């Protein structure tokens, strides 16, 4: 029996950031970006102006955009 060794956390580095100026929403549904009222208001304004369809807005907020 080992007295230690099971108390570590693996850290996997990634080459991209989850939140960037052109991608304010990430794919993590528990992230606070999904509850940011200012960002959600901005997306709803784009939908109302016709710059974005409802489906595109939903995909953008869900983080499923390129």
N, CA, C and O atoms as a printed pandas DataFrame, in Angstrom:
     atom_number atom_name residue_name chain_id  residue_number  x_coord  y_coord  z_coord
0              1         N          UNK        A               1    0.837   -1.175    0.000
1              2        CA          UNK        A               1    0.000    0.000    0.000
2              3         C          UNK        A               1    0.888    1.245    0.000
3              4         O          UNK        A               1    1.844    1.348    0.769
4              5         N          UNK        A               2    0.544    2.195   -0.889
5              6        CA          UNK        A               2    1.322    3.420   -0.980
6              7         C          UNK        A               2    0.699    4.493   -0.083
7              8         O          UNK        A               2   -0.519    4.671   -0.088
8              9         N          UNK        A               3    1.519    5.205    0.682
9             10        CA          UNK        A               3    0.976    6.231    1.574
10            11         C          UNK        A               3    0.544    7.500    0.834
11            12         O          UNK        A               3   -0.175    8.320    1.406
12            13         N          UNK        A               4    0.952    7.678   -0.389
13            14        CA          UNK        A               4    0.584    8.858   -1.155
14            15         C          UNK        A               4    0.564    8.485   -2.640
15            16         O          UNK        A               4    0.923    7.368   -3.011
16            17         N          UNK        A               5    0.152    9.410   -3.465
17            18        CA          UNK        A               5    0.152    9.151   -4.899
18            19         C          UNK        A               5   -1.230    9.243   -5.511
19            20         O          UNK        A               5   -1.363    9.336   -6.731
20            21         N          UNK        A               6   -2.257    9.217   -4.684
21            22        CA          UNK        A               6   -3.605    9.320   -5.237
22            23         C          UNK        A               6   -4.211   10.701   -5.005
23            24         O          UNK        A               6   -5.423   10.875   -5.138
24            25         N          UNK        A               7   -3.399   11.659   -4.668
25            26        CA          UNK        A               7   -3.902   12.991   -4.381
26            27         C          UNK        A               7   -3.415   14.021   -5.402
27            28         O          UNK        A               7   -3.127   15.162   -5.041
28            29         N          UNK        A               8   -3.322   13.627   -6.663
29            30        CA          UNK        A               8   -2.877   14.552   -7.691
30            31         C          UNK        A               8   -4.005   14.805   -8.691
31            32         O          UNK        A               8   -4.950   14.025   -8.811
32            33         N          UNK        A               9   -3.871   15.903   -9.388
33            34        CA          UNK        A               9   -4.854   16.294  -10.389
34            35         C          UNK        A               9   -4.134   16.424  -11.725
35            36         O          UNK        A               9   -3.117   17.111  -11.825
36            37         N          UNK        A              10   -4.659   15.771  -12.737
37            38        CA          UNK        A              10   -4.074   15.892  -14.062
38            39         C          UNK        A              10   -4.471   17.232  -14.665
39            40         O          UNK        A              10   -5.636   17.624  -14.602
40            41         N          UNK        A              11   -3.522   17.921  -15.239
41            42        CA          UNK        A              11   -3.774   19.189  -15.919
42            43         C          UNK        A              11   -3.403   18.993  -17.378
43            44         O          UNK        A              11   -2.258   18.679  -17.703
44            45         N          UNK        A              12   -4.380   19.179  -18.252
45            46        CA          UNK        A              12   -4.149   18.999  -19.678
46            47         C          UNK        A              12   -4.133   20.380  -20.329
47            48         O          UNK        A              12   -5.161   21.056  -20.356
48            49         N          UNK        A              13   -2.999   20.806  -20.848
49            50        CA          UNK        A              13   -2.943   22.133  -21.474
50            51         C          UNK        A              13   -3.683   22.129  -22.806
51            52         O          UNK        A              13   -3.716   21.123  -23.514
52            53         N          UNK        A              14   -4.264   23.254  -23.126
53            54        CA          UNK        A              14   -4.958   23.404  -24.406
54            55         C          UNK        A              14   -4.354   24.585  -25.157
55            56         O          UNK        A              14   -3.758   25.475  -24.551
56            57         N          UNK        A              15   -4.509   24.589  -26.462
57            58        CA          UNK        A              15   -3.943   25.639  -27.294
58            59         C          UNK        A              15   -4.925   26.764  -27.582
59            60         O          UNK        A              15   -4.587   27.695  -28.314
60            61         N          UNK        A              16   -6.118   26.707  -27.034
61            62        CA          UNK        A              16   -7.108   27.735  -27.314
62            63         C          UNK        A              16   -7.761   28.191  -26.022
63            64         O          UNK        A              16   -7.801   27.449  -25.040
64            65         N          UNK        A              17   -8.263   29.393  -26.029
65            66        CA          UNK        A              17   -8.972   29.935  -24.875
66            67         C          UNK        A              17  -10.464   29.674  -25.032
67            68         O          UNK        A              17  -10.978   29.648  -26.151
68            69         N          UNK        A              18  -11.154   29.483  -23.926
69            70        CA          UNK        A              18  -12.599   29.253  -24.002
70            71         C          UNK        A              18  -13.345   30.539  -24.312
71            72         O          UNK        A              18  -14.354   30.507  -25.017
72            73         N          UNK        A              19  -12.879   31.653  -23.810
73            74        CA          UNK        A              19  -13.540   32.937  -24.018
74            75         C          UNK        A              19  -12.575   33.910  -24.674
75            76         O          UNK        A              19  -11.507   34.205  -24.138
76            77         N          UNK        A              20  -12.962   34.399  -25.832
77            78        CA          UNK        A              20  -12.196   35.393  -26.565
78            79         C          UNK        A              20  -13.135   36.515  -26.957
79            80         O          UNK        A              20  -14.352   36.338  -26.895
80            81         N          UNK        A              21  -12.612   37.661  -27.358
81            82        CA          UNK        A              21  -13.507   38.765  -27.739
82            83         C          UNK        A              21  -14.494   38.399  -28.848
83            84         O          UNK        A              21  -15.640   38.846  -28.825
84            85         N          UNK        A              22  -14.064   37.597  -29.811
85            86        CA          UNK        A              22  -14.983   37.217  -30.883
86            87         C          UNK        A              22  -15.785   35.953  -30.556
87            88         O          UNK        A              22  -16.700   35.599  -31.300
88            89         N          UNK        A              23  -15.456   35.273  -29.461
89            90        CA          UNK        A              23  -16.199   34.098  -28.991
90            91         C          UNK        A              23  -16.456   34.227  -27.496
91            92         O          UNK        A              23  -15.763   33.589  -26.704
92            93         N          UNK        A              24  -17.427   35.032  -27.090
93            94        CA          UNK        A              24  -17.654   35.228  -25.655
94            95         C          UNK        A              24  -18.347   34.042  -24.979
95            96         O          UNK        A              24  -18.352   33.956  -23.751
96            97         N          UNK        A              25  -18.927   33.133  -25.756
97            98        CA          UNK        A              25  -19.620   31.977  -25.186
98            99         C          UNK        A              25  -18.821   30.716  -25.451
99           100         O          UNK        A              25  -18.280   30.535  -26.541
100          101         N          UNK        A              26  -18.747   29.845  -24.457
101          102        CA          UNK        A              26  -18.034   28.578  -24.611
102          103         C          UNK        A              26  -19.029   27.427  -24.698
103          104         O          UNK        A              26  -20.240   27.636  -24.627
104          105         N          UNK        A              27  -18.516   26.229  -24.850
105          106        CA          UNK        A              27  -19.351   25.041  -24.995
106          107         C          UNK        A              27  -19.789   24.455  -23.645
107          108         O          UNK        A              27  -20.642   23.567  -23.615
108          109         N          UNK        A              28  -19.229   24.927  -22.544
109          110        CA          UNK        A              28  -19.562   24.415  -21.211
110          111         C          UNK        A              28  -20.896   25.000  -20.745
111          112         O          UNK        A              28  -20.997   26.204  -20.510
112          113         N          UNK        A              29  -21.911   24.161  -20.613
113          114        CA          UNK        A              29  -23.245   24.626  -20.256
114          115         C          UNK        A              29  -23.345   25.116  -18.816
115          116         O          UNK        A              29  -24.325   25.776  -18.471
116          117         N          UNK        A              30  -22.369   24.819  -17.967
117          118        CA          UNK        A              30  -22.401   25.273  -16.581
118          119         C          UNK        A              30  -21.608   26.562  -16.376
119          120         O          UNK        A              30  -21.542   27.078  -15.261
120          121         N          UNK        A              31  -21.014   27.077  -17.433
121          122        CA          UNK        A              31  -20.184   28.280  -17.342
122          123         C          UNK        A              31  -21.059   29.514  -17.131
123          124         O          UNK        A              31  -22.213   29.550  -17.557
124          125         N          UNK        A              32  -20.504   30.504  -16.481
125          126        CA          UNK        A              32  -21.220   31.743  -16.201
126          127         C          UNK        A              32  -21.502   32.585  -17.434
127          128         O          UNK        A              32  -22.325   33.499  -17.375
128          129         N          UNK        A              33  -20.843   32.303  -18.542
129          130        CA          UNK        A              33  -21.089   33.088  -19.751
130          131         C          UNK        A              33  -22.520   32.893  -20.259
131          132         O          UNK        A              33  -23.040   33.752  -20.972
132          133         N          UNK        A              34  -23.155   31.788  -19.908
133          134        CA          UNK        A              34  -24.538   31.531  -20.334
134          135         C          UNK        A              34  -25.537   32.370  -19.535
135          136         O          UNK        A              34  -26.699   32.484  -19.925
136          137         N          UNK        A              35  -25.090   32.963  -18.413
137          138        CA          UNK        A              35  -25.964   33.779  -17.577
138          139         C          UNK        A              35  -25.590   35.258  -17.597
139          140         O          UNK        A              35  -26.152   36.053  -16.843
140          141         N          UNK        A              36  -24.638   35.630  -18.460
141          142        CA          UNK        A              36  -24.203   37.015  -18.550
142          143         C          UNK        A              36  -25.271   37.812  -19.309
143          144         O          UNK        A              36  -25.422   37.661  -20.521
144          145         N          UNK        A              37  -25.998   38.651  -18.595
145          146        CA          UNK        A              37  -27.128   39.364  -19.192
146          147         C          UNK        A              37  -26.708   40.317  -20.293
147          148         O          UNK        A              37  -27.430   40.475  -21.278
148          149         N          UNK        A              38  -25.563   40.952  -20.149
149          150        CA          UNK        A              38  -25.108   41.886  -21.179
150          151         C          UNK        A              38  -24.834   41.162  -22.490
151          152         O          UNK        A              38  -25.215   41.648  -23.556
152          153         N          UNK        A              39  -24.171   39.993  -22.424
153          154        CA          UNK        A              39  -23.882   39.232  -23.630
154          155         C          UNK        A              39  -25.161   38.686  -24.259
155          156         O          UNK        A              39  -25.314   38.712  -25.480
156          157         N          UNK        A              40  -26.073   38.196  -23.435
157          158        CA          UNK        A              40  -27.332   37.666  -23.961
158          159         C          UNK        A              40  -28.174   38.770  -24.592
159          160         O          UNK        A              40  -28.834   38.545  -25.607
160          161         N          UNK        A              41  -28.154   39.963  -23.997
161          162        CA          UNK        A              41  -28.890   41.086  -24.564
162          163         C          UNK        A              41  -28.318   41.460  -25.933
163          164         O          UNK        A              41  -29.060   41.785  -26.861
164          165         N          UNK        A              42  -26.992   41.408  -26.043
165          166        CA          UNK        A              42  -26.342   41.732  -27.309
166          167         C          UNK        A              42  -26.757   40.746  -28.404
167          168         O          UNK        A              42  -27.039   41.153  -29.531
168          169         N          UNK        A              43  -26.793   39.469  -28.079
169          170        CA          UNK        A              43  -27.211   38.457  -29.055
170          171         C          UNK        A              43  -28.676   38.663  -29.441
171          172         O          UNK        A              43  -29.027   38.548  -30.616
172          173         N          UNK        A              44  -29.528   38.963  -28.470
173          174        CA          UNK        A              44  -30.943   39.186  -28.791
174          175         C          UNK        A              44  -31.121   40.423  -29.669
175          176         O          UNK        A              44  -32.020   40.466  -30.508
176          177         N          UNK        A              45  -30.273   41.418  -29.480
177          178        CA          UNK        A              45  -30.332   42.619  -30.328
178          179         C          UNK        A              45  -29.956   42.274  -31.766
179          180         O          UNK        A              45  -30.582   42.771  -32.701
180          181         N          UNK        A              46  -28.944   41.430  -31.954
181          182        CA          UNK        A              46  -28.561   41.003  -33.302
182          183         C          UNK        A              46  -29.689   40.217  -33.970
183          184         O          UNK        A              46  -29.912   40.347  -35.173
184          185         N          UNK        A              47  -30.393   39.409  -33.191
185          186        CA          UNK        A              47  -31.512   38.642  -33.737
186          187         C          UNK        A              47  -32.642   39.573  -34.147
187          188         O          UNK        A              47  -33.234   39.404  -35.213
188          189         N          UNK        A              48  -32.943   40.553  -33.309
189          190        CA          UNK        A              48  -34.008   41.501  -33.626
190          191         C          UNK        A              48  -33.662   42.356  -34.839
191          192         O          UNK        A              48  -34.550   42.692  -35.622
192          193         N          UNK        A              49  -32.393   42.714  -35.013
193          194        CA          UNK        A              49  -31.968   43.519  -36.157
194          195         C          UNK        A              49  -31.943   42.716  -37.446
195          196         O          UNK        A              49  -31.937   43.295  -38.532
196          197         N          UNK        A              50  -31.929   41.398  -37.345
197          198        CA          UNK        A              50  -31.867   40.550  -38.527
198          199         C          UNK        A              50  -30.459   40.158  -38.913
199          200         O          UNK        A              50  -30.264   39.508  -39.941
200          201         N          UNK        A              51  -29.479   40.532  -38.123
201          202        CA          UNK        A              51  -28.096   40.152  -38.413
202          203         C          UNK        A              51  -27.850   38.676  -38.142
203          204         O          UNK        A              51  -26.918   38.080  -38.682
204          205         N          UNK        A              52  -28.690   38.098  -37.305
205          206        CA          UNK        A              52  -28.559   36.701  -36.892
206          207         C          UNK        A              52  -29.943   36.084  -36.872
207          208         O          UNK        A              52  -30.912   36.736  -36.483
208          209         N          UNK        A              53  -30.041   34.834  -37.289
209          210        CA          UNK        A              53  -31.322   34.140  -37.147
210          211         C          UNK        A              53  -31.425   33.594  -35.729
211          212         O          UNK        A              53  -30.446   33.593  -34.982
212          213         N          UNK        A              54  -32.604   33.135  -35.367
213          214        CA          UNK        A              54  -32.793   32.576  -34.029
214          215         C          UNK        A              54  -31.916   31.341  -33.836
215          216         O          UNK        A              54  -31.321   31.163  -32.774
216          217         N          UNK        A              55  -31.835   30.495  -34.851
217          218        CA          UNK        A              55  -30.991   29.301  -34.769
218          219         C          UNK        A              55  -29.518   29.631  -34.633
219          220         O          UNK        A              55  -28.797   28.980  -33.877
220          221         N          UNK        A              56  -29.065   30.651  -35.370
221          222        CA          UNK        A              56  -27.671   31.078  -35.256
222          223         C          UNK        A              56  -27.391   31.642  -33.877
223          224         O          UNK        A              56  -26.322   31.403  -33.314
224          225         N          UNK        A              57  -28.344   32.391  -33.324
225          226        CA          UNK        A              57  -28.176   32.934  -31.985
226          227         C          UNK        A              57  -28.096   31.849  -30.927
227          228         O          UNK        A              57  -27.285   31.924  -30.004
228          229         N          UNK        A              58  -28.949   30.836  -31.070
229          230        CA          UNK        A              58  -28.918   29.724  -30.119
230          231         C          UNK        A              58  -27.603   28.960  -30.221
231          232         O          UNK        A              58  -27.029   28.577  -29.201
232          233         N          UNK        A              59  -27.122   28.735  -31.440
233          234        CA          UNK        A              59  -25.853   28.032  -31.624
234          235         C          UNK        A              59  -24.692   28.859  -31.080
235          236         O          UNK        A              59  -23.754   28.307  -30.506
236          237         N          UNK        A              60  -24.749   30.172  -31.257
237          238        CA          UNK        A              60  -23.693   31.056  -30.771
238          239         C          UNK        A              60  -23.607   31.009  -29.248
239          240         O          UNK        A              60  -22.517   30.905  -28.684
240          241         N          UNK        A              61  -24.765   31.088  -28.585
241          242        CA          UNK        A              61  -24.788   31.055  -27.119
242          243         C          UNK        A              61  -24.355   29.678  -26.611
243          244         O          UNK        A              61  -23.726   29.575  -25.558
244          245         N          UNK        A              62  -24.689   28.627  -27.352
245          246        CA          UNK        A              62  -24.285   27.277  -26.940
246          247         C          UNK        A              62  -22.809   27.001  -27.209
247          248         O          UNK        A              62  -22.291   25.967  -26.787
248          249         N          UNK        A              63  -22.121   27.911  -27.905
249          250        CA          UNK        A              63  -20.699   27.720  -28.182
250          251         C          UNK        A              63  -20.438   26.805  -29.348
251          252         O          UNK        A              63  -19.350   26.238  -29.449
252          253         N          UNK        A              64  -21.407   26.640  -30.238
253          254        CA          UNK        A              64  -21.252   25.746  -31.381
254          255         C          UNK        A              64  -20.978   26.519  -32.672
255          256         O          UNK        A              64  -21.522   26.176  -33.722
256          257         N          UNK        A              65  -20.155   27.539  -32.607
257          258        CA          UNK        A              65  -19.823   28.302  -33.794
258          259         C          UNK        A              65  -18.349   28.147  -34.105
259          260         O          UNK        A              65  -17.566   27.750  -33.242
260          261         N          UNK        A              66  -17.973   28.451  -35.307
261          262        CA          UNK        A              66  -16.579   28.341  -35.723
262          263         C          UNK        A              66  -15.856   29.615  -35.406
263          264         O          UNK        A              66  -14.661   29.731  -35.679
